[in-house]
């Protein structure tokens, strides 16, 4: 009976709302990150689409949320929190605080204020479109990085296994004396012995370095502008640049003016993006067009080609639609660039694997040759 109960609990979807309540009870001040984990990009897209469809049929927001809850398309705790906040008098956009990124709330707020002609329903559809495009970009990045990373982990596992298991057994089985090895055999033994004795601290150091590299992505620091030309920072620049274009397009399509859209992005962006958007905002505030302000930053952000195209379209078309078009075009181009850049990493890793396999193949032979030369007096 107990086994059945445990199996039933494990089979259920994790209730991040309950976890958040538990952590809040333990005294943690901010648990909104737990809400957002359970309300990821795919769930948000479905939520925006379903709720927009319900509201367009004339149903009130509160009743619409109840229908969404009954459909189980989003976690129960999300709708529970929204209904509770709305009943307390909060606007829908304010009720979403802590559950979705700030930019998405601002698009909803624009619809509530009547800045978008079709109101909240249109804002929801804009968000569904924007979030869906961001999901594609996110999937492209993960897909491109997953293979080289798994290959890298395989290489590390192979080296550790070989150094800790194969080499010691080979030396013991052939009764070789490591102190009598010389030349290449001695160097190989020293390398494998180093891995054997210090593999755990080495792994901590290596993964600490990878963690530090990932942690550095959202920050701006001396030399970052130069690093943005090389992977993995260039991949990050492409990804965030696409998100910037989609976000600007969504805000402007919802009726938010350019300057206010930039202010919203500054408020809700990480330090790396904030620095670039703030410089663009300064140019716009001084009377420059969006393309001219982007060009004057000197960051080539999001991309020189997009800036040139925006300059042409700025005086002859709707800027928000132009940004939407550019963001889609650049996403496709960015996916190809990301793939080509990760291929470089793949080639490097494959060469490393080939080198290690060669080393593993000639290592035992080198040990035997060196030991044989020592015994025969050569």
N, C-alpha and C positions, 0 to 999 in steps of 0.2 A: 504493500500500500504506500509506504514511504517512498519507494523507488518511483512509483507512478506519479506521485505528487511532485517530486523533484524533476522528473522528465517533463511534466506538464508546464512547470515554471520555466524550464530552460527552453521549451519550444515556443514560448510566447515572445513577442517583440519586446525589447527593452523599453520600459517606461521611463524616459528621461525626466519626465515631470515628477515622478515619485522620487527618483534619485536627487533631483534638485531640491525637493522639499526636505529630504533626509540631510543633505549637505547644509542647507540653510539652518536646520535644527541643530547642527553641530557648530554653528557660529560663523560659517563662511559668508562674507558680506555680499559677494556677487556670484550668482550661479546661473546667470543668463546664458553663459556659454554652453551649459548642458541643454537648455531649451533649443539652442540653435543646432546642436549636433543631431537631435532627433527631427529637426525641421530643415533638412538639407535642401540643396538646390533643386533636386528632382521633385521633392514633395512640395516645395513652394510653387514651382511651375504648375503642378496639378491643381493646387489650391487656388491660385489666381484664375486659372481657366474655368474651373468648376464654379467658383463664386461669381465670376463675371457673367457666366451663362444664367445662373439663378437670378441674379439681380436684374438682368435685362428682361426677364419675364414679369417684372413688377413686384417681386417679393421683397419685403423689408430686410434690411441687413441682418437683424437678429434672427429672424426666421430662416434666412439663407444660411447662416452659420450653423443652425441646428440641423438643416438638411445635409450640409457638408459633414457634420459630426456623425450623422446616421449612416452616411455612405462609407465611413472608415477610410476615406482617401487621405486623411491627415491624422496625426496622433491626437487622441482624445484630449490630452492635456493642453494642446495648443488652442483648440476651440473653447475649452473650459476657461482658460485664462482670458481669451478675447471676450467671451460672453460676460464674464465677471467684471472686466474693466469697462465694457460698454454700458452695462447696467448701472455702473457707478458714475456715468456721465462723460466718460472719455470719448473723444472722436476715434474713429476706426484707426487712423494713422497713428494716433497716440497710444491706442491699445496694443499696437504691434511692436511697441518699444521693447527691446531686448530679445525679440523673437526673430527679427529679420535685420539685415544690414540697414544702416541709416539712410542710404540713398534710396532704397525701395520705399521706406516710410515717407520720404519727401515727395516721391512721385504720387503716392496716395494722397498726401496732404494737398498737393496741387489740384487733384481732382475734387477734393472736398471743398476747396476754396472757390471752385468754379473757374480756375485758370485753364482747365482743360474743358473744351466745349461739351464733351459727352460725360463729364463727371467721373465718379469713382469707377464705373464699369469700364470706361475707356482706359483709365489708369491701370486697372487690373490686367487688361489685355496687353497693354504696353509692357507691363512687368513680366507677364507670361512669355512674351516674345523675347524680351531682353534676357531674362533668366535662362530661357532655353538656349539662346545663342552662347551665353557664358558657360553653360553646361557642356556644350560641344567643345569649346576651347579648353575647358578643364580636362575633359576626357582625352583630348589630343595630347596634352602635356603629360598626363599620367601614362598613357600608352607609349609615348616616345621614350620616357625615362625608365619605365619598368624593366625593359629588356637589358639595357646596359647595367642597371643596378643589380638585377638578379645574377647576371654574368659576373659582376664584380664580387658578389657574395660567394659565388661558386669558386672563384679563383682563390679567395681568402681561405675558404674551407679546405680546398685541396692542399694548399701550402701547409696549413696547420696539421692536417692529417698525415701528410707525407713526412713532415719533420718529426712528429711525435710518435709515429707508428712504423712506417716503412724503413726509414734510415736506421733507427736503433736496432730493429730486428735483423736488418741486412748485416750491420757491423757485428752484432753478436753471433749471427749464424755463420759468418765467414771468419770469426775470431780475429778481426782486424784490430790493430792497436792505433787509435786516433792520433796518439802522440808521434807516430812514425810516418803519418801522412805528410805530403809536401806538395808544393805547386798548386795546381787547380783543385786537386782533391782536398787539400788542406783548407783552401778558401771555401769550397762547397760545404765541407763539414762545419766550419765556423758559422756559416750563414744558417744552415739547418739547425745547428745547436742553439744559435741565438733565438730562432723562431720557437724552438722547443721549450726554451726556458722563459722566454718573455712574451709568449703569444697573447696571454690575457691582458697584461698592461698595454701591449701593442694594439690590441683590438679596442680597448677603452680609448686610447689616444687617437686612433684612426676614426672611430665613430664620433668621438668628441670633435675632431676636426670637421667631419661631415656635418655634424649638428651646428657647429659654429658657422660654417659656410651657408647652411640653410637659414640660420638665424640672421645672417647679414643681409639677406635678400631685401627685406622691407626697409632697410636703413640707407641713408646717404652718408658717405664719408670720403675723405680725400682719396682720389684715384678711382672712385666709383664710376665716374663718367667714362674713363678709359676701359674699365673692366666690363662695362655694359656692351662692349663690342664682341665679347668672347663668352662661350658657354661655361657655366650654366647661367651667368648673369644676363646674357643676351636672350636666353629663353624666357627668363623672368620679365625682361623689358618688353618682349613681344606679347606675352600673356597679359601683363598689367596694362600695356598700351591698348590692347583690344578691349579690355574691361572699361578703360577710360572712355573710349569712343562709344561703346554701348551705353554707358551711364549718362554721358552728355546727351546722346541722342534721346534716351528715355526721358530725361528731365525736361529737355526742350520740347519734345513732342507732347508732354503733359502741360505745357504752357509756362514753364519756368524760364525767365530770361537768362541770357548767357552769363552775366555777371553773378546772378544768384545761384545758377547751376554750379559755377566754379567755386563759390563760397561753400556750397553744400558738400562738394567733393573734398575740399580742403578740410572741412570739419570731420568727415568720416573716412579719410584716407590714411594710409601709413606714411611714415616720414619721407620715404623715397618719392612716392607720388605727390605728397603734399608740397615738397620743395618745387617740383616742376609745375604743378598747377598754380601755386602761389605766384610764380614768375609770370605765367600766362595771364593770371588775373590782373596783375599790375599793369600789363600792357593794355588789356581790355578797358580797365578803369581809366586809363589815360587817353582813351578814344580810338585805340587801334582795333582793327577787325580781329576776329579770332585767329585767322590764318597768320596775320602779321605778328600778332602777339606770340604765337607758337614759334614762328621763325626766329624772333628776336631773343628767345631764351638761350639759344646756343646748345641746347640739349639734344636737338634733332628728335624731339619727342612730340607725338608718338613715332613719326616717321617722315622723312623729307618728302617722299612721294605723296603722302596724304596731305601734307601742308600745301604742296603745289596744287594739287587737285582742289583742295578746299578754297584756295585763293581764286580759282577760276569760277567755282560754283557759288561763292559767297554772295556775289552781286546779281546772280541770275537764277537762284533757286532757293528753296527752303533749306536752311542750314541743318536743321534737325534731321530731315530726310537724307541730306547729303552725308551727314555723319553716320546715319544708319547704314547707308549703302557702302560707305568706305569701311565701316567696321566689319561688315560681312565679307567684303572683298579682302580686307587685310587679314581676317581670320583664316580664310582659305590659304592666302599667301603665307601667313604666319605658321599654319600647320605644316606647310611644305618646308619652310625654313627650319622649324623646330626638328622635323624629321631629318633634314640634311645635317643639322648640327649634332643631333644625337648619333647619326651614322659615324661621325668623326670619333665620338666616344667609343662606339662599338668597335671600330677598327683598332683603336689604341688598346682596348681591352683584349681583343682577339690576339693582337701581337704579344701582349703580356702573357696570355694563356699559352701561346705557342712557345714563348721563351721558357716558361715554367715547365712545360711538358718536355722540352728539349733538355733542360737542366735535370729534370727527374730521370730522364732516360739515360743520360751520360754520367749521372752522379755515381751510381753503383759501379759502372765500368771504370770510371776514374779512380774510385777507391781501390778496386782490385789491381789496376795497373800500378798505382802508387805503392800499394803494399807489396806487390810482386817485385818491383824495382828495389824496394828497401831490402826485401829478403835476399835477393840475388846480388845485392851490392852495387847496383847501377845508380 
